[in-house]
Amino acid sequence: MKKITVLLIAIVLSNNVFSQIGIKAGLNLSNVYGEDKIFLDDDFSNPLKTGLRMSVFSQFGDGPYKLTIETGFSQKGFIMKDEEQDALGSVKAKSSYNINYLDLNSTVNFFVSDFISINTGLGLGVALNGKAKLEFYDETGIYEGVFQDNTDDAEIGEDISAFDLGLLLGSTFYLNENFLIDANYCLGLLTLDPDGDDSVFNHVIAVSLGYAF
């Protein structure tokens, strides 16, 4: 097995199929969409959730078309905010749903110039863990001290789907031979409901700074 592995590596290197390797780090701006979002009440606000993303990538090919394979850690999820106010007081609440994924992305890159590529492909996400956090703050009147913050861990496969599949579309800007800026959008195609009954999907805007060796 070791001999076969060494032979495959030698073949790849000798044929220059493997053109670049690199690392990326940046931010995810995530949310969910679908008919069964649980915060349909007009009183709720639904800002984008910020999360980290880190990955390594390999780029294959030569000429205007290349293939990029990327794998790494990615934080996704969504946020709900609500504020209730009446003559007896007010209370603000914030719910954060955090899901950590191992992402495996594959994109085809079309270089419109030496420094800009348009990218499209598919991304597979493997859910590692999840957490729901409910926070209450700025309580006044009769609501002061009534509510308590709480945090619940999610069971993968029971509370959250174990896998996510998304359509990727984005662009890469090469600042020079080594540094690049990557921006893409991922539209989730698999529901977060493990039973498949509810229509709730991830969608994520990702921005990263990368370094190619």
KOLLUM-532036 format. One record per residue (C-alpha): residue number from 0; residue in one letter; chain; x, y, z. Coordinates in steps of 0.05 Angstrom, whole numbers, plus 5000, padded with zeros to 4 digits. Layout:
 resi resn chain   c1   c2   c3
  NUM    a     A    X    Y    Z
...
This chain:
 resi resn chain   c1   c2   c3
    0    m     A 5000 5000 5000
    1    k     A 5057 5048 5017
    2    k     A 5090 5033 4950
    3    i     A 5025 5048 4913
    4    t     A 5017 5114 4950
    5    v     A 5088 5136 4935
    6    l     A 5079 5117 4862
    7    l     A 5015 5158 4856
    8    i     A 5048 5219 4887
    9    a     A 5106 5212 4839
   10    i     A 5060 5208 4779
   11    v     A 5022 5270 4800
   12    l     A 5085 5311 4811
   13    s     A 5119 5288 4747
   14    n     A 5060 5307 4704
   15    n     A 5049 5376 4737
   16    v     A 4976 5359 4748
   17    f     A 4982 5388 4818
   18    s     A 4992 5462 4805
   19    q     A 4980 5496 4872
   20    i     A 4965 5483 4945
   21    g     A 4946 5535 4996
   22    i     A 4908 5556 5058
   23    k     A 4849 5602 5070
   24    a     A 4818 5636 5130
   25    g     A 4759 5682 5134
   26    l     A 4687 5694 5154
   27    n     A 4619 5663 5141
   28    l     A 4557 5706 5140
   29    s     A 4502 5654 5147
   30    n     A 4427 5648 5152
   31    v     A 4372 5600 5133
   32    y     A 4316 5603 5082
   33    g     A 4254 5561 5067
   34    e     A 4179 5559 5079
   35    d     A 4186 5529 5149
   36    k     A 4232 5580 5181
   37    i     A 4211 5582 5254
   38    f     A 4213 5657 5260
   39    l     A 4158 5679 5213
   40    d     A 4130 5729 5264
   41    d     A 4140 5801 5241
   42    d     A 4166 5819 5311
   43    f     A 4229 5779 5299
   44    s     A 4291 5806 5265
   45    n     A 4338 5758 5230
   46    p     A 4409 5786 5221
   47    l     A 4465 5748 5188
   48    k     A 4506 5705 5235
   49    t     A 4581 5713 5234
   50    g     A 4625 5651 5238
   51    l     A 4696 5629 5224
   52    r     A 4721 5588 5166
   53    m     A 4790 5556 5155
   54    s     A 4810 5509 5099
   55    v     A 4865 5480 5056
   56    f     A 4858 5476 4981
   57    s     A 4890 5443 4921
   58    q     A 4884 5469 4850
   59    f     A 4893 5425 4789
   60    g     A 4900 5440 4715
   61    d     A 4929 5490 4668
   62    g     A 4901 5543 4622
   63    p     A 4835 5581 4632
   64    y     A 4800 5523 4667
   65    k     A 4823 5494 4733
   66    l     A 4794 5449 4787
   67    t     A 4798 5468 4861
   68    i     A 4787 5418 4918
   69    e     A 4779 5449 4986
   70    t     A 4768 5420 5055
   71    g     A 4763 5455 5123
   72    f     A 4724 5477 5184
   73    s     A 4664 5523 5176
   74    q     A 4615 5554 5226
   75    k     A 4544 5565 5202
   76    g     A 4475 5576 5232
   77    f     A 4427 5633 5243
   78    i     A 4403 5685 5294
   79    m     A 4334 5708 5317
   80    k     A 4322 5771 5357
   81    d     A 4257 5795 5389
   82    e     A 4235 5852 5434
   83    e     A 4170 5855 5472
   84    q     A 4148 5919 5506
   85    d     A 4084 5938 5542
   86    a     A 4060 5981 5600
   87    l     A 4089 5932 5651
   88    g     A 4159 5929 5623
   89    s     A 4201 5902 5566
   90    v     A 4246 5844 5550
   91    k     A 4295 5830 5493
   92    a     A 4313 5759 5471
   93    k     A 4367 5732 5425
   94    s     A 4370 5660 5399
   95    s     A 4434 5636 5366
   96    y     A 4437 5570 5329
   97    n     A 4508 5549 5316
   98    i     A 4527 5490 5272
   99    n     A 4600 5470 5259
  100    y     A 4615 5433 5194
  101    l     A 4671 5397 5160
  102    d     A 4665 5425 5089
  103    l     A 4688 5388 5026
  104    n     A 4682 5435 4966
  105    s     A 4697 5423 4893
  106    t     A 4694 5481 4843
  107    v     A 4711 5492 4770
  108    n     A 4749 5558 4761
  109    f     A 4745 5597 4695
  110    f     A 4800 5649 4691
  111    v     A 4773 5711 4656
  112    s     A 4843 5742 4665
  113    d     A 4909 5724 4698
  114    f     A 4883 5750 4764
  115    i     A 4808 5737 4766
  116    s     A 4769 5672 4763
  117    i     A 4695 5656 4764
  118    n     A 4680 5594 4805
  119    t     A 4622 5546 4809
  120    g     A 4613 5477 4839
  121    l     A 4585 5437 4897
  122    g     A 4599 5437 4971
  123    l     A 4587 5379 5019
  124    g     A 4581 5395 5093
  125    v     A 4588 5342 5147
  126    a     A 4557 5367 5212
  127    l     A 4606 5360 5271
  128    n     A 4564 5390 5327
  129    g     A 4510 5441 5340
  130    k     A 4488 5486 5396
  131    a     A 4427 5530 5410
  132    k     A 4435 5589 5457
  133    l     A 4378 5632 5484
  134    e     A 4396 5698 5518
  135    f     A 4352 5749 5553
  136    y     A 4375 5820 5567
  137    d     A 4350 5891 5582
  138    e     A 4293 5863 5623
  139    t     A 4250 5915 5659
  140    g     A 4186 5917 5699
  141    i     A 4152 5851 5716
  142    y     A 4198 5815 5666
  143    e     A 4262 5830 5705
  144    g     A 4292 5765 5729
  145    v     A 4235 5722 5702
  146    f     A 4274 5690 5645
  147    q     A 4340 5652 5647
  148    d     A 4392 5642 5593
  149    n     A 4400 5570 5570
  150    t     A 4443 5530 5522
  151    d     A 4425 5463 5490
  152    d     A 4470 5417 5450
  153    a     A 4441 5389 5385
  154    e     A 4441 5315 5368
  155    i     A 4468 5304 5298
  156    g     A 4419 5262 5259
  157    e     A 4362 5276 5308
  158    d     A 4359 5352 5316
  159    i     A 4402 5371 5255
  160    s     A 4415 5335 5190
  161    a     A 4483 5301 5189
  162    f     A 4498 5326 5118
  163    d     A 4489 5390 5078
  164    l     A 4497 5398 5003
  165    g     A 4503 5466 4971
  166    l     A 4511 5500 4904
  167    l     A 4572 5545 4902
  168    l     A 4582 5608 4861
  169    g     A 4636 5659 4870
  170    s     A 4700 5691 4847
  171    t     A 4774 5693 4866
  172    f     A 4818 5754 4860
  173    y     A 4893 5740 4858
  174    l     A 4931 5798 4888
  175    n     A 4997 5767 4866
  176    e     A 5026 5698 4856
  177    n     A 5015 5680 4929
  178    f     A 4959 5721 4960
  179    l     A 4886 5717 4940
  180    i     A 4817 5740 4962
  181    d     A 4760 5690 4954
  182    a     A 4686 5707 4957
  183    n     A 4630 5658 4945
  184    y     A 4557 5643 4960
  185    c     A 4531 5574 4980
  186    l     A 4457 5558 4970
  187    g     A 4437 5498 5011
  188    l     A 4400 5442 4976
  189    l     A 4387 5395 5034
  190    t     A 4340 5412 5091
  191    l     A 4367 5419 5161
  192    d     A 4309 5377 5186
  193    p     A 4336 5306 5194
  194    d     A 4266 5277 5181
  195    g     A 4260 5317 5116
  196    d     A 4192 5344 5135
  197    d     A 4210 5418 5144
  198    s     A 4236 5463 5089
  199    v     A 4295 5499 5122
  200    f     A 4361 5507 5085
  201    n     A 4429 5539 5097
  202    h     A 4454 5596 5056
  203    v     A 4522 5627 5067
  204    i     A 4564 5684 5042
  205    a     A 4638 5668 5052
  206    v     A 4698 5715 5046
  207    s     A 4769 5689 5056
  208    l     A 4840 5711 5049
  209    g     A 4885 5657 5021
  210    y     A 4958 5641 5011
  211    a     A 4981 5595 4955
  212    f     A 5049 5561 4962
